[in-house]
Amino acid sequence: LDGGRVFSAGNTDGMQFSSLFASLLLGGHGQRPPLPAWDLTANHSADQQGSSEIAALHAFAQRGDILLLIQPAPALAEQLISAAHERDMVVILISSMNDNRSPAKCRNQDIPIIVPADNPLRAREITLLVIHALCDHIEQQLFGDLS
């Protein structure tokens, strides 16, 4: 609502979900204009992650922007959360129950969403549901009911 952007990133499955989230916001699907979303993991593989995402946040992110981390590896999450906090960004973290480190790095304004599933398939399903719910919420906040 304040004209900010959403940057997304993740590891393994999270990379695919990050790409999906950004494409859903950018796409608009003819019902609304594209929204400013940037998939930080778009142009490289999982073994190349870390420094380029942090550099992108430092170069392009501003106060009030949002970082959406989707199932990140704890080491990557710590680096990106720290970089986001340096830029005064809000972090939304979608993480598994097994990740104790990443949610601990979140601050009061951040939103940790812990996926309540031990089974990897159930965790993917829930993560996909959360991503679609976030997109729907953003659209509702900005444009009201589009149906």
Phi and psi in radians as a Rosetta constraint file:
Dihedral C 1 N 2 CA 2 C 2 CIRCULARHARMONIC -1.681 0.35
Dihedral N 2 CA 2 C 2 N 3 CIRCULARHARMONIC 0.214 0.35
Dihedral C 2 N 3 CA 3 C 3 CIRCULARHARMONIC 1.458 0.35
Dihedral N 3 CA 3 C 3 N 4 CIRCULARHARMONIC 0.238 0.35
Dihedral C 3 N 4 CA 4 C 4 CIRCULARHARMONIC -1.379 0.35
Dihedral N 4 CA 4 C 4 N 5 CIRCULARHARMONIC 3.097 0.35
Dihedral C 4 N 5 CA 5 C 5 CIRCULARHARMONIC -2.089 0.35
Dihedral N 5 CA 5 C 5 N 6 CIRCULARHARMONIC 2.811 0.35
Dihedral C 5 N 6 CA 6 C 6 CIRCULARHARMONIC -2.003 0.35
Dihedral N 6 CA 6 C 6 N 7 CIRCULARHARMONIC 2.169 0.35
Dihedral C 6 N 7 CA 7 C 7 CIRCULARHARMONIC -1.848 0.35
Dihedral N 7 CA 7 C 7 N 8 CIRCULARHARMONIC 2.340 0.35
Dihedral C 7 N 8 CA 8 C 8 CIRCULARHARMONIC -2.183 0.35
Dihedral N 8 CA 8 C 8 N 9 CIRCULARHARMONIC 2.650 0.35
Dihedral C 8 N 9 CA 9 C 9 CIRCULARHARMONIC -2.757 0.35
Dihedral N 9 CA 9 C 9 N 10 CIRCULARHARMONIC 2.828 0.35
Dihedral C 9 N 10 CA 10 C 10 CIRCULARHARMONIC -3.016 0.35
Dihedral N 10 CA 10 C 10 N 11 CIRCULARHARMONIC 3.082 0.35
Dihedral C 10 N 11 CA 11 C 11 CIRCULARHARMONIC -2.017 0.35
Dihedral N 11 CA 11 C 11 N 12 CIRCULARHARMONIC 2.583 0.35
Dihedral C 11 N 12 CA 12 C 12 CIRCULARHARMONIC 0.839 0.35
Dihedral N 12 CA 12 C 12 N 13 CIRCULARHARMONIC -1.931 0.35
Dihedral C 12 N 13 CA 13 C 13 CIRCULARHARMONIC -1.048 0.35
Dihedral N 13 CA 13 C 13 N 14 CIRCULARHARMONIC -0.610 0.35
Dihedral C 13 N 14 CA 14 C 14 CIRCULARHARMONIC -1.056 0.35
Dihedral N 14 CA 14 C 14 N 15 CIRCULARHARMONIC -0.531 0.35
Dihedral C 14 N 15 CA 15 C 15 CIRCULARHARMONIC -1.113 0.35
Dihedral N 15 CA 15 C 15 N 16 CIRCULARHARMONIC -0.753 0.35
Dihedral C 15 N 16 CA 16 C 16 CIRCULARHARMONIC -1.153 0.35
Dihedral N 16 CA 16 C 16 N 17 CIRCULARHARMONIC -0.721 0.35
Dihedral C 16 N 17 CA 17 C 17 CIRCULARHARMONIC -1.180 0.35
Dihedral N 17 CA 17 C 17 N 18 CIRCULARHARMONIC -0.638 0.35
Dihedral C 17 N 18 CA 18 C 18 CIRCULARHARMONIC -1.074 0.35
Dihedral N 18 CA 18 C 18 N 19 CIRCULARHARMONIC -0.778 0.35
Dihedral C 18 N 19 CA 19 C 19 CIRCULARHARMONIC -1.112 0.35
Dihedral N 19 CA 19 C 19 N 20 CIRCULARHARMONIC -0.755 0.35
Dihedral C 19 N 20 CA 20 C 20 CIRCULARHARMONIC -1.066 0.35
Dihedral N 20 CA 20 C 20 N 21 CIRCULARHARMONIC -0.826 0.35
Dihedral C 20 N 21 CA 21 C 21 CIRCULARHARMONIC -1.022 0.35
Dihedral N 21 CA 21 C 21 N 22 CIRCULARHARMONIC -0.858 0.35
Dihedral C 21 N 22 CA 22 C 22 CIRCULARHARMONIC -1.083 0.35
Dihedral N 22 CA 22 C 22 N 23 CIRCULARHARMONIC -0.721 0.35
Dihedral C 22 N 23 CA 23 C 23 CIRCULARHARMONIC -1.189 0.35
Dihedral N 23 CA 23 C 23 N 24 CIRCULARHARMONIC -0.594 0.35
Dihedral C 23 N 24 CA 24 C 24 CIRCULARHARMONIC -1.134 0.35
Dihedral N 24 CA 24 C 24 N 25 CIRCULARHARMONIC -0.715 0.35
Dihedral C 24 N 25 CA 25 C 25 CIRCULARHARMONIC -1.272 0.35
Dihedral N 25 CA 25 C 25 N 26 CIRCULARHARMONIC -0.703 0.35
Dihedral C 25 N 26 CA 26 C 26 CIRCULARHARMONIC -1.240 0.35
Dihedral N 26 CA 26 C 26 N 27 CIRCULARHARMONIC -0.560 0.35
Dihedral C 26 N 27 CA 27 C 27 CIRCULARHARMONIC -1.149 0.35
Dihedral N 27 CA 27 C 27 N 28 CIRCULARHARMONIC -0.808 0.35
Dihedral C 27 N 28 CA 28 C 28 CIRCULARHARMONIC 1.252 0.35
Dihedral N 28 CA 28 C 28 N 29 CIRCULARHARMONIC -0.541 0.35
Dihedral C 28 N 29 CA 29 C 29 CIRCULARHARMONIC 0.932 0.35
Dihedral N 29 CA 29 C 29 N 30 CIRCULARHARMONIC 0.594 0.35
Dihedral C 29 N 30 CA 30 C 30 CIRCULARHARMONIC 1.360 0.35
Dihedral N 30 CA 30 C 30 N 31 CIRCULARHARMONIC -0.231 0.35
Dihedral C 30 N 31 CA 31 C 31 CIRCULARHARMONIC -1.619 0.35
Dihedral N 31 CA 31 C 31 N 32 CIRCULARHARMONIC -0.331 0.35
Dihedral C 31 N 32 CA 32 C 32 CIRCULARHARMONIC -2.692 0.35
Dihedral N 32 CA 32 C 32 N 33 CIRCULARHARMONIC 2.865 0.35
Dihedral C 32 N 33 CA 33 C 33 CIRCULARHARMONIC -1.255 0.35
Dihedral N 33 CA 33 C 33 N 34 CIRCULARHARMONIC 2.769 0.35
Dihedral C 33 N 34 CA 34 C 34 CIRCULARHARMONIC -1.097 0.35
Dihedral N 34 CA 34 C 34 N 35 CIRCULARHARMONIC 2.572 0.35
Dihedral C 34 N 35 CA 35 C 35 CIRCULARHARMONIC -1.888 0.35
Dihedral N 35 CA 35 C 35 N 36 CIRCULARHARMONIC 2.621 0.35
Dihedral C 35 N 36 CA 36 C 36 CIRCULARHARMONIC -1.281 0.35
Dihedral N 36 CA 36 C 36 N 37 CIRCULARHARMONIC 1.738 0.35
Dihedral C 36 N 37 CA 37 C 37 CIRCULARHARMONIC -2.316 0.35
Dihedral N 37 CA 37 C 37 N 38 CIRCULARHARMONIC 2.479 0.35
Dihedral C 37 N 38 CA 38 C 38 CIRCULARHARMONIC -2.340 0.35
Dihedral N 38 CA 38 C 38 N 39 CIRCULARHARMONIC 2.058 0.35
Dihedral C 38 N 39 CA 39 C 39 CIRCULARHARMONIC -1.459 0.35
Dihedral N 39 CA 39 C 39 N 40 CIRCULARHARMONIC 1.868 0.35
Dihedral C 39 N 40 CA 40 C 40 CIRCULARHARMONIC -1.204 0.35
Dihedral N 40 CA 40 C 40 N 41 CIRCULARHARMONIC -0.327 0.35
Dihedral C 40 N 41 CA 41 C 41 CIRCULARHARMONIC -1.724 0.35
Dihedral N 41 CA 41 C 41 N 42 CIRCULARHARMONIC 0.178 0.35
Dihedral C 41 N 42 CA 42 C 42 CIRCULARHARMONIC -1.109 0.35
Dihedral N 42 CA 42 C 42 N 43 CIRCULARHARMONIC -0.636 0.35
Dihedral C 42 N 43 CA 43 C 43 CIRCULARHARMONIC -1.954 0.35
Dihedral N 43 CA 43 C 43 N 44 CIRCULARHARMONIC 0.430 0.35
Dihedral C 43 N 44 CA 44 C 44 CIRCULARHARMONIC -2.736 0.35
Dihedral N 44 CA 44 C 44 N 45 CIRCULARHARMONIC 2.967 0.35
Dihedral C 44 N 45 CA 45 C 45 CIRCULARHARMONIC -1.571 0.35
Dihedral N 45 CA 45 C 45 N 46 CIRCULARHARMONIC 3.027 0.35
Dihedral C 45 N 46 CA 46 C 46 CIRCULARHARMONIC -1.080 0.35
Dihedral N 46 CA 46 C 46 N 47 CIRCULARHARMONIC -0.550 0.35
Dihedral C 46 N 47 CA 47 C 47 CIRCULARHARMONIC -1.366 0.35
Dihedral N 47 CA 47 C 47 N 48 CIRCULARHARMONIC -0.110 0.35
Dihedral C 47 N 48 CA 48 C 48 CIRCULARHARMONIC -1.786 0.35
Dihedral N 48 CA 48 C 48 N 49 CIRCULARHARMONIC 0.139 0.35
Dihedral C 48 N 49 CA 49 C 49 CIRCULARHARMONIC -1.357 0.35
Dihedral N 49 CA 49 C 49 N 50 CIRCULARHARMONIC 2.739 0.35
Dihedral C 49 N 50 CA 50 C 50 CIRCULARHARMONIC 2.117 0.35
Dihedral N 50 CA 50 C 50 N 51 CIRCULARHARMONIC -1.406 0.35
Dihedral C 50 N 51 CA 51 C 51 CIRCULARHARMONIC -1.156 0.35
Dihedral N 51 CA 51 C 51 N 52 CIRCULARHARMONIC -0.673 0.35
Dihedral C 51 N 52 CA 52 C 52 CIRCULARHARMONIC -1.221 0.35
Dihedral N 52 CA 52 C 52 N 53 CIRCULARHARMONIC -0.626 0.35
Dihedral C 52 N 53 CA 53 C 53 CIRCULARHARMONIC -1.161 0.35
Dihedral N 53 CA 53 C 53 N 54 CIRCULARHARMONIC -0.737 0.35
Dihedral C 53 N 54 CA 54 C 54 CIRCULARHARMONIC -1.133 0.35
Dihedral N 54 CA 54 C 54 N 55 CIRCULARHARMONIC -0.749 0.35
Dihedral C 54 N 55 CA 55 C 55 CIRCULARHARMONIC -1.072 0.35
Dihedral N 55 CA 55 C 55 N 56 CIRCULARHARMONIC -0.719 0.35
Dihedral C 55 N 56 CA 56 C 56 CIRCULARHARMONIC -1.114 0.35
Dihedral N 56 CA 56 C 56 N 57 CIRCULARHARMONIC -0.720 0.35
Dihedral C 56 N 57 CA 57 C 57 CIRCULARHARMONIC -1.100 0.35
Dihedral N 57 CA 57 C 57 N 58 CIRCULARHARMONIC -0.774 0.35
Dihedral C 57 N 58 CA 58 C 58 CIRCULARHARMONIC -1.144 0.35
Dihedral N 58 CA 58 C 58 N 59 CIRCULARHARMONIC -0.590 0.35
Dihedral C 58 N 59 CA 59 C 59 CIRCULARHARMONIC -1.418 0.35
Dihedral N 59 CA 59 C 59 N 60 CIRCULARHARMONIC -0.641 0.35
Dihedral C 59 N 60 CA 60 C 60 CIRCULARHARMONIC -2.069 0.35
Dihedral N 60 CA 60 C 60 N 61 CIRCULARHARMONIC -0.430 0.35
Dihedral C 60 N 61 CA 61 C 61 CIRCULARHARMONIC -1.323 0.35
Dihedral N 61 CA 61 C 61 N 62 CIRCULARHARMONIC 2.600 0.35
Dihedral C 61 N 62 CA 62 C 62 CIRCULARHARMONIC -2.292 0.35
Dihedral N 62 CA 62 C 62 N 63 CIRCULARHARMONIC 2.917 0.35
Dihedral C 62 N 63 CA 63 C 63 CIRCULARHARMONIC -0.970 0.35
Dihedral N 63 CA 63 C 63 N 64 CIRCULARHARMONIC 2.330 0.35
Dihedral C 63 N 64 CA 64 C 64 CIRCULARHARMONIC 1.633 0.35
Dihedral N 64 CA 64 C 64 N 65 CIRCULARHARMONIC -0.221 0.35
Dihedral C 64 N 65 CA 65 C 65 CIRCULARHARMONIC -1.248 0.35
Dihedral N 65 CA 65 C 65 N 66 CIRCULARHARMONIC 2.942 0.35
Dihedral C 65 N 66 CA 66 C 66 CIRCULARHARMONIC -2.149 0.35
Dihedral N 66 CA 66 C 66 N 67 CIRCULARHARMONIC 2.428 0.35
Dihedral C 66 N 67 CA 67 C 67 CIRCULARHARMONIC -1.913 0.35
Dihedral N 67 CA 67 C 67 N 68 CIRCULARHARMONIC 2.094 0.35
Dihedral C 67 N 68 CA 68 C 68 CIRCULARHARMONIC -1.796 0.35
Dihedral N 68 CA 68 C 68 N 69 CIRCULARHARMONIC 1.976 0.35
Dihedral C 68 N 69 CA 69 C 69 CIRCULARHARMONIC -1.813 0.35
Dihedral N 69 CA 69 C 69 N 70 CIRCULARHARMONIC 2.184 0.35
Dihedral C 69 N 70 CA 70 C 70 CIRCULARHARMONIC -2.049 0.35
Dihedral N 70 CA 70 C 70 N 71 CIRCULARHARMONIC 1.954 0.35
Dihedral C 70 N 71 CA 71 C 71 CIRCULARHARMONIC 0.824 0.35
Dihedral N 71 CA 71 C 71 N 72 CIRCULARHARMONIC 0.884 0.35
Dihedral C 71 N 72 CA 72 C 72 CIRCULARHARMONIC -1.368 0.35
Dihedral N 72 CA 72 C 72 N 73 CIRCULARHARMONIC 2.712 0.35
Dihedral C 72 N 73 CA 73 C 73 CIRCULARHARMONIC -1.149 0.35
Dihedral N 73 CA 73 C 73 N 74 CIRCULARHARMONIC 2.511 0.35
Dihedral C 73 N 74 CA 74 C 74 CIRCULARHARMONIC -0.949 0.35
Dihedral N 74 CA 74 C 74 N 75 CIRCULARHARMONIC -0.700 0.35
Dihedral C 74 N 75 CA 75 C 75 CIRCULARHARMONIC -1.133 0.35
Dihedral N 75 CA 75 C 75 N 76 CIRCULARHARMONIC -0.770 0.35
Dihedral C 75 N 76 CA 76 C 76 CIRCULARHARMONIC -1.136 0.35
Dihedral N 76 CA 76 C 76 N 77 CIRCULARHARMONIC -0.722 0.35
Dihedral C 76 N 77 CA 77 C 77 CIRCULARHARMONIC -1.044 0.35
Dihedral N 77 CA 77 C 77 N 78 CIRCULARHARMONIC -0.790 0.35
Dihedral C 77 N 78 CA 78 C 78 CIRCULARHARMONIC -1.032 0.35
Dihedral N 78 CA 78 C 78 N 79 CIRCULARHARMONIC -0.770 0.35
Dihedral C 78 N 79 CA 79 C 79 CIRCULARHARMONIC -1.141 0.35
Dihedral N 79 CA 79 C 79 N 80 CIRCULARHARMONIC -0.814 0.35
Dihedral C 79 N 80 CA 80 C 80 CIRCULARHARMONIC -1.235 0.35
Dihedral N 80 CA 80 C 80 N 81 CIRCULARHARMONIC -0.652 0.35
Dihedral C 80 N 81 CA 81 C 81 CIRCULARHARMONIC -1.116 0.35
Dihedral N 81 CA 81 C 81 N 82 CIRCULARHARMONIC -0.759 0.35
Dihedral C 81 N 82 CA 82 C 82 CIRCULARHARMONIC -1.075 0.35
Dihedral N 82 CA 82 C 82 N 83 CIRCULARHARMONIC -0.784 0.35
Dihedral C 82 N 83 CA 83 C 83 CIRCULARHARMONIC -1.088 0.35
Dihedral N 83 CA 83 C 83 N 84 CIRCULARHARMONIC -0.712 0.35
Dihedral C 83 N 84 CA 84 C 84 CIRCULARHARMONIC -1.126 0.35
Dihedral N 84 CA 84 C 84 N 85 CIRCULARHARMONIC -0.743 0.35
Dihedral C 84 N 85 CA 85 C 85 CIRCULARHARMONIC -1.144 0.35
Dihedral N 85 CA 85 C 85 N 86 CIRCULARHARMONIC -0.595 0.35
Dihedral C 85 N 86 CA 86 C 86 CIRCULARHARMONIC -1.072 0.35
Dihedral N 86 CA 86 C 86 N 87 CIRCULARHARMONIC -0.562 0.35
Dihedral C 86 N 87 CA 87 C 87 CIRCULARHARMONIC -1.610 0.35
Dihedral N 87 CA 87 C 87 N 88 CIRCULARHARMONIC 0.100 0.35
Dihedral C 87 N 88 CA 88 C 88 CIRCULARHARMONIC 1.055 0.35
Dihedral N 88 CA 88 C 88 N 89 CIRCULARHARMONIC 0.771 0.35
Dihedral C 88 N 89 CA 89 C 89 CIRCULARHARMONIC -1.699 0.35
Dihedral N 89 CA 89 C 89 N 90 CIRCULARHARMONIC 2.748 0.35
Dihedral C 89 N 90 CA 90 C 90 CIRCULARHARMONIC -1.568 0.35
Dihedral N 90 CA 90 C 90 N 91 CIRCULARHARMONIC 2.427 0.35
Dihedral C 90 N 91 CA 91 C 91 CIRCULARHARMONIC -1.917 0.35
Dihedral N 91 CA 91 C 91 N 92 CIRCULARHARMONIC 2.276 0.35
Dihedral C 91 N 92 CA 92 C 92 CIRCULARHARMONIC -1.933 0.35
Dihedral N 92 CA 92 C 92 N 93 CIRCULARHARMONIC 2.076 0.35
Dihedral C 92 N 93 CA 93 C 93 CIRCULARHARMONIC -1.974 0.35
Dihedral N 93 CA 93 C 93 N 94 CIRCULARHARMONIC 2.094 0.35
Dihedral C 93 N 94 CA 94 C 94 CIRCULARHARMONIC -1.803 0.35
Dihedral N 94 CA 94 C 94 N 95 CIRCULARHARMONIC 1.971 0.35
Dihedral C 94 N 95 CA 95 C 95 CIRCULARHARMONIC -2.365 0.35
Dihedral N 95 CA 95 C 95 N 96 CIRCULARHARMONIC 2.774 0.35
Dihedral C 95 N 96 CA 96 C 96 CIRCULARHARMONIC -1.441 0.35
Dihedral N 96 CA 96 C 96 N 97 CIRCULARHARMONIC 2.866 0.35
Dihedral C 96 N 97 CA 97 C 97 CIRCULARHARMONIC -1.104 0.35
Dihedral N 97 CA 97 C 97 N 98 CIRCULARHARMONIC -0.429 0.35
Dihedral C 97 N 98 CA 98 C 98 CIRCULARHARMONIC -1.380 0.35
Dihedral N 98 CA 98 C 98 N 99 CIRCULARHARMONIC -0.223 0.35
Dihedral C 98 N 99 CA 99 C 99 CIRCULARHARMONIC -1.618 0.35
Dihedral N 99 CA 99 C 99 N 100 CIRCULARHARMONIC 1.761 0.35
Dihedral C 99 N 100 CA 100 C 100 CIRCULARHARMONIC -1.566 0.35
Dihedral N 100 CA 100 C 100 N 101 CIRCULARHARMONIC -0.407 0.35
Dihedral C 100 N 101 CA 101 C 101 CIRCULARHARMONIC -1.354 0.35
Dihedral N 101 CA 101 C 101 N 102 CIRCULARHARMONIC -0.796 0.35
Dihedral C 101 N 102 CA 102 C 102 CIRCULARHARMONIC -1.105 0.35
Dihedral N 102 CA 102 C 102 N 103 CIRCULARHARMONIC -0.856 0.35
Dihedral C 102 N 103 CA 103 C 103 CIRCULARHARMONIC -1.061 0.35
Dihedral N 103 CA 103 C 103 N 104 CIRCULARHARMONIC -0.497 0.35
Dihedral C 103 N 104 CA 104 C 104 CIRCULARHARMONIC -1.156 0.35
Dihedral N 104 CA 104 C 104 N 105 CIRCULARHARMONIC -0.385 0.35
Dihedral C 104 N 105 CA 105 C 105 CIRCULARHARMONIC -1.427 0.35
Dihedral N 105 CA 105 C 105 N 106 CIRCULARHARMONIC -0.219 0.35
Dihedral C 105 N 106 CA 106 C 106 CIRCULARHARMONIC -1.262 0.35
Dihedral N 106 CA 106 C 106 N 107 CIRCULARHARMONIC 2.588 0.35
Dihedral C 106 N 107 CA 107 C 107 CIRCULARHARMONIC -1.758 0.35
Dihedral N 107 CA 107 C 107 N 108 CIRCULARHARMONIC -3.138 0.35
Dihedral C 107 N 108 CA 108 C 108 CIRCULARHARMONIC -1.022 0.35
Dihedral N 108 CA 108 C 108 N 109 CIRCULARHARMONIC -0.694 0.35
Dihedral C 108 N 109 CA 109 C 109 CIRCULARHARMONIC -1.365 0.35
Dihedral N 109 CA 109 C 109 N 110 CIRCULARHARMONIC -0.240 0.35
Dihedral C 109 N 110 CA 110 C 110 CIRCULARHARMONIC -1.341 0.35
Dihedral N 110 CA 110 C 110 N 111 CIRCULARHARMONIC 2.837 0.35
Dihedral C 110 N 111 CA 111 C 111 CIRCULARHARMONIC -2.202 0.35
Dihedral N 111 CA 111 C 111 N 112 CIRCULARHARMONIC 1.715 0.35
Dihedral C 111 N 112 CA 112 C 112 CIRCULARHARMONIC -1.474 0.35
Dihedral N 112 CA 112 C 112 N 113 CIRCULARHARMONIC 2.243 0.35
Dihedral C 112 N 113 CA 113 C 113 CIRCULARHARMONIC -2.011 0.35
Dihedral N 113 CA 113 C 113 N 114 CIRCULARHARMONIC 1.932 0.35
Dihedral C 113 N 114 CA 114 C 114 CIRCULARHARMONIC -1.659 0.35
Dihedral N 114 CA 114 C 114 N 115 CIRCULARHARMONIC 2.088 0.35
Dihedral C 114 N 115 CA 115 C 115 CIRCULARHARMONIC -1.345 0.35
Dihedral N 115 CA 115 C 115 N 116 CIRCULARHARMONIC 2.048 0.35
Dihedral C 115 N 116 CA 116 C 116 CIRCULARHARMONIC -1.474 0.35
Dihedral N 116 CA 116 C 116 N 117 CIRCULARHARMONIC 1.158 0.35
Dihedral C 116 N 117 CA 117 C 117 CIRCULARHARMONIC -2.637 0.35
Dihedral N 117 CA 117 C 117 N 118 CIRCULARHARMONIC 2.287 0.35
Dihedral C 117 N 118 CA 118 C 118 CIRCULARHARMONIC -1.500 0.35
Dihedral N 118 CA 118 C 118 N 119 CIRCULARHARMONIC -0.522 0.35
Dihedral C 118 N 119 CA 119 C 119 CIRCULARHARMONIC -1.310 0.35
Dihedral N 119 CA 119 C 119 N 120 CIRCULARHARMONIC 2.170 0.35
Dihedral C 119 N 120 CA 120 C 120 CIRCULARHARMONIC -1.003 0.35
Dihedral N 120 CA 120 C 120 N 121 CIRCULARHARMONIC -0.636 0.35
Dihedral C 120 N 121 CA 121 C 121 CIRCULARHARMONIC -1.155 0.35
Dihedral N 121 CA 121 C 121 N 122 CIRCULARHARMONIC -0.755 0.35
Dihedral C 121 N 122 CA 122 C 122 CIRCULARHARMONIC -1.135 0.35
Dihedral N 122 CA 122 C 122 N 123 CIRCULARHARMONIC -0.680 0.35
Dihedral C 122 N 123 CA 123 C 123 CIRCULARHARMONIC -1.081 0.35
Dihedral N 123 CA 123 C 123 N 124 CIRCULARHARMONIC -0.712 0.35
Dihedral C 123 N 124 CA 124 C 124 CIRCULARHARMONIC -1.123 0.35
Dihedral N 124 CA 124 C 124 N 125 CIRCULARHARMONIC -0.763 0.35
Dihedral C 124 N 125 CA 125 C 125 CIRCULARHARMONIC -1.065 0.35
Dihedral N 125 CA 125 C 125 N 126 CIRCULARHARMONIC -0.785 0.35
Dihedral C 125 N 126 CA 126 C 126 CIRCULARHARMONIC -1.163 0.35
Dihedral N 126 CA 126 C 126 N 127 CIRCULARHARMONIC -0.715 0.35
Dihedral C 126 N 127 CA 127 C 127 CIRCULARHARMONIC -1.067 0.35
Dihedral N 127 CA 127 C 127 N 128 CIRCULARHARMONIC -0.751 0.35
Dihedral C 127 N 128 CA 128 C 128 CIRCULARHARMONIC -1.078 0.35
Dihedral N 128 CA 128 C 128 N 129 CIRCULARHARMONIC -0.737 0.35
Dihedral C 128 N 129 CA 129 C 129 CIRCULARHARMONIC -1.068 0.35
Dihedral N 129 CA 129 C 129 N 130 CIRCULARHARMONIC -0.769 0.35
Dihedral C 129 N 130 CA 130 C 130 CIRCULARHARMONIC -1.088 0.35
Dihedral N 130 CA 130 C 130 N 131 CIRCULARHARMONIC -0.745 0.35
Dihedral C 130 N 131 CA 131 C 131 CIRCULARHARMONIC -1.068 0.35
Dihedral N 131 CA 131 C 131 N 132 CIRCULARHARMONIC -0.806 0.35
Dihedral C 131 N 132 CA 132 C 132 CIRCULARHARMONIC -1.151 0.35
Dihedral N 132 CA 132 C 132 N 133 CIRCULARHARMONIC -0.632 0.35
Dihedral C 132 N 133 CA 133 C 133 CIRCULARHARMONIC -1.154 0.35
Dihedral N 133 CA 133 C 133 N 134 CIRCULARHARMONIC -0.693 0.35
Dihedral C 133 N 134 CA 134 C 134 CIRCULARHARMONIC -1.102 0.35
Dihedral N 134 CA 134 C 134 N 135 CIRCULARHARMONIC -0.795 0.35
Dihedral C 134 N 135 CA 135 C 135 CIRCULARHARMONIC -1.049 0.35
Dihedral N 135 CA 135 C 135 N 136 CIRCULARHARMONIC -0.777 0.35
Dihedral C 135 N 136 CA 136 C 136 CIRCULARHARMONIC -1.084 0.35
Dihedral N 136 CA 136 C 136 N 137 CIRCULARHARMONIC -0.740 0.35
Dihedral C 136 N 137 CA 137 C 137 CIRCULARHARMONIC -1.100 0.35
Dihedral N 137 CA 137 C 137 N 138 CIRCULARHARMONIC -0.754 0.35
Dihedral C 137 N 138 CA 138 C 138 CIRCULARHARMONIC -1.057 0.35
Dihedral N 138 CA 138 C 138 N 139 CIRCULARHARMONIC -0.827 0.35
Dihedral C 138 N 139 CA 139 C 139 CIRCULARHARMONIC -1.089 0.35
Dihedral N 139 CA 139 C 139 N 140 CIRCULARHARMONIC -0.725 0.35
Dihedral C 139 N 140 CA 140 C 140 CIRCULARHARMONIC -1.085 0.35
Dihedral N 140 CA 140 C 140 N 141 CIRCULARHARMONIC -0.746 0.35
Dihedral C 140 N 141 CA 141 C 141 CIRCULARHARMONIC -1.131 0.35
Dihedral N 141 CA 141 C 141 N 142 CIRCULARHARMONIC -0.685 0.35
Dihedral C 141 N 142 CA 142 C 142 CIRCULARHARMONIC -1.508 0.35
Dihedral N 142 CA 142 C 142 N 143 CIRCULARHARMONIC -0.656 0.35
Dihedral C 142 N 143 CA 143 C 143 CIRCULARHARMONIC -2.188 0.35
Dihedral N 143 CA 143 C 143 N 144 CIRCULARHARMONIC -0.067 0.35
Dihedral C 143 N 144 CA 144 C 144 CIRCULARHARMONIC 1.308 0.35
Dihedral N 144 CA 144 C 144 N 145 CIRCULARHARMONIC -2.750 0.35
Dihedral C 144 N 145 CA 145 C 145 CIRCULARHARMONIC -1.359 0.35
Dihedral N 145 CA 145 C 145 N 146 CIRCULARHARMONIC 2.089 0.35
Dihedral C 145 N 146 CA 146 C 146 CIRCULARHARMONIC -1.626 0.35
Dihedral N 146 CA 146 C 146 N 147 CIRCULARHARMONIC -0.105 0.35
